Amino acid sequence: MSSNWRISSVNGALLAAYFIPVWTIIAFTIMVSPIHGLYERPSVSVALYASDHLQLAKMATVRLAWLLALARITVVAFFVVFLALLTRPSMRKSGGCDEALAVALCLGSVLSFASMLLASKAGELEALRMHAAELLMLLGTAIVMLVEKPVKSAAGASVPKAAAPAGELSLQQP
């Protein structure tokens, strides 16, 4: 049973266990009360940067808050798809669930990196630490996915190479 699980699958499942509830709560807080939700700790760096540097109106700030919530829910959706695909042993063994994890990691990394940069510009040290920790978790899983050996398919290994006809030489033979 342990040979069915890849390191990136286990790491992705642990990441999904963190990001799905946390980012869903943050996104729903923003959806219910956009301005109040935007000025809470997970999103305060975006709010302060938008209010200080972009000087957005109230409706533009609400739209920015909803866009941030939509981005977080999109990452959560890809993590949910990854977990759904991970439950099927055939998809887990073949690595078919890696695409959903890769999209979630990419979008989440971009969002966390942008939030981290905005937190450094706004001078929010606690938000900077939180976004940096999230970014490091996402990048660590991405590196594990890149370093891990590709999945060997059982169908490709069992098919023997076709022999060249007697009169013809393949390009590899001298």
C-alpha positions as CSV (number, residue, x, y, z in Angstrom):
1,M,0.0,0.0,0.0
2,S,2.8,2.4,0.7
3,S,4.1,2.0,-2.8
4,N,0.9,3.6,-4.2
5,W,1.7,7.0,-2.6
6,R,4.2,9.4,-4.1
7,I,5.9,12.0,-1.9
8,S,4.4,14.9,-3.9
9,S,0.9,13.4,-3.4
10,V,1.3,13.2,0.4
11,N,2.9,16.7,0.5
12,G,0.1,18.0,-1.7
13,A,-2.6,16.4,0.6
14,L,-1.0,18.0,3.7
15,L,-0.9,21.4,1.9
16,A,-4.6,21.0,0.9
17,A,-5.5,20.2,4.5
18,Y,-4.1,23.6,5.4
19,F,-5.1,25.8,2.5
20,I,-8.7,24.6,1.9
21,P,-10.1,25.6,5.3
22,V,-7.9,28.6,5.9
23,W,-8.3,30.3,2.5
24,T,-12.0,29.3,2.3
25,I,-12.7,31.1,5.6
26,I,-10.7,34.1,4.5
27,A,-12.5,34.3,1.1
28,F,-16.0,33.9,2.7
29,T,-15.2,36.6,5.2
30,I,-14.3,38.9,2.3
31,M,-17.5,37.9,0.5
32,V,-19.7,38.6,3.4
33,S,-18.2,41.9,4.4
34,P,-15.7,43.1,1.7
35,I,-14.2,46.1,3.4
36,H,-14.0,44.6,6.8
37,G,-12.7,41.3,5.5
38,L,-10.1,43.0,3.4
39,Y,-8.7,44.8,6.4
40,E,-8.2,41.6,8.5
41,R,-4.7,40.3,8.9
42,P,-4.6,37.8,5.9
43,S,-5.5,40.6,3.4
44,V,-4.5,43.8,5.2
45,S,-1.4,44.2,3.1
46,V,-3.4,44.4,-0.1
47,A,-5.9,46.7,1.5
48,L,-3.2,49.1,2.9
49,Y,-1.3,49.2,-0.4
50,A,-4.5,49.8,-2.3
51,S,-5.7,52.6,0.0
52,D,-2.2,54.3,0.3
53,H,-0.8,54.0,-3.2
54,L,-3.7,53.4,-5.5
55,Q,-6.2,55.7,-3.7
56,L,-9.2,53.5,-4.8
57,A,-12.8,54.6,-4.3
58,K,-15.1,52.5,-2.1
59,M,-16.6,50.5,-4.9
60,A,-13.2,49.9,-6.5
61,T,-12.0,48.6,-3.1
62,V,-15.0,46.3,-2.9
63,R,-14.2,45.0,-6.3
64,L,-10.6,44.5,-5.4
65,A,-11.7,42.6,-2.3
66,W,-14.0,40.3,-4.3
67,L,-11.3,39.7,-6.9
68,L,-8.9,38.6,-4.1
69,A,-11.6,36.3,-2.7
70,L,-12.2,34.9,-6.1
71,A,-8.5,34.2,-6.5
72,R,-8.4,32.4,-3.1
73,I,-11.5,30.3,-3.9
74,T,-9.9,29.3,-7.3
75,V,-6.8,28.0,-5.5
76,V,-9.1,26.2,-3.0
77,A,-11.1,24.7,-5.9
78,F,-7.9,23.3,-7.5
79,F,-6.8,21.8,-4.2
80,V,-10.3,20.1,-3.9
81,V,-10.0,18.7,-7.4
82,F,-6.5,17.4,-6.5
83,L,-7.9,15.6,-3.4
84,A,-10.8,14.2,-5.4
85,L,-8.4,12.8,-8.0
86,L,-6.1,11.6,-5.3
87,T,-8.8,9.3,-3.9
88,R,-8.8,7.1,-7.0
89,P,-5.8,4.7,-6.9
90,S,-5.4,4.6,-10.7
91,M,-5.0,8.4,-10.9
92,R,-2.7,8.4,-7.8
93,K,-0.4,5.7,-9.3
94,S,-0.2,7.3,-12.7
95,G,0.3,10.8,-11.4
96,G,-2.8,12.1,-13.1
97,C,-3.7,14.3,-10.2
98,D,-0.4,16.3,-10.5
99,E,-1.9,18.8,-12.9
100,A,-4.5,20.1,-10.5
101,L,-1.9,20.3,-7.8
102,A,0.5,22.2,-10.1
103,V,-2.2,24.7,-11.0
104,A,-3.1,25.2,-7.3
105,L,0.6,25.7,-6.4
106,C,1.2,28.1,-9.3
107,L,-1.8,30.3,-8.5
108,G,-1.3,30.1,-4.8
109,S,2.4,31.0,-5.1
110,V,1.6,34.0,-7.3
111,L,-1.0,35.2,-4.8
112,S,1.2,34.7,-1.8
113,F,4.2,36.3,-3.4
114,A,2.2,39.4,-4.5
115,S,0.7,39.6,-1.0
116,M,4.2,39.3,0.5
117,L,5.5,42.1,-1.7
118,L,2.5,44.3,-0.8
119,A,3.0,43.6,2.9
120,S,6.6,44.7,2.7
121,K,5.6,47.9,0.9
122,A,2.9,48.6,3.5
123,G,5.2,47.8,6.5
124,E,3.0,45.0,7.8
125,L,5.5,42.7,9.5
126,E,3.1,40.0,10.7
127,A,1.3,39.8,7.3
128,L,4.7,39.5,5.7
129,R,5.7,36.6,7.9
130,M,2.4,34.8,7.2
131,H,2.6,35.2,3.4
132,A,6.3,34.2,3.4
133,A,5.4,31.0,5.3
134,E,2.6,30.2,2.9
135,L,4.9,30.9,-0.1
136,L,7.6,28.6,1.3
137,M,5.1,25.8,1.8
138,L,3.8,26.1,-1.7
139,L,7.3,26.4,-3.3
140,G,8.6,23.4,-1.2
141,T,5.8,21.2,-2.6
142,A,6.6,22.5,-6.2
143,I,10.2,21.6,-5.7
144,V,9.3,18.1,-4.5
145,M,7.2,17.7,-7.6
146,L,10.0,18.8,-9.9
147,V,12.7,16.6,-8.2
148,E,10.5,13.5,-7.9
149,K,11.1,10.9,-10.6
150,P,8.4,10.6,-13.2
151,V,5.9,7.8,-13.0
152,K,6.8,4.7,-14.9
153,S,3.8,3.3,-16.6
154,A,3.3,-0.5,-16.4
155,A,1.9,-0.7,-20.0
156,G,5.1,0.9,-21.5
157,A,7.4,-1.4,-19.6
158,S,5.7,-4.6,-20.7
159,V,5.7,-3.9,-24.4
160,P,8.9,-5.2,-26.0
161,K,10.7,-3.2,-28.7
162,A,9.9,-4.3,-32.2
163,A,12.8,-6.0,-33.9
164,A,14.0,-4.5,-37.2
165,P,13.3,-6.6,-40.3
166,A,16.2,-8.8,-41.5
167,G,17.1,-6.7,-44.5
168,E,16.9,-3.2,-42.7
169,L,19.2,-1.7,-40.1
170,S,17.9,0.8,-37.6
171,L,19.6,4.1,-37.3
172,Q,21.1,3.2,-33.9
173,Q,23.0,0.1,-35.1
174,P,26.4,0.5,-36.7
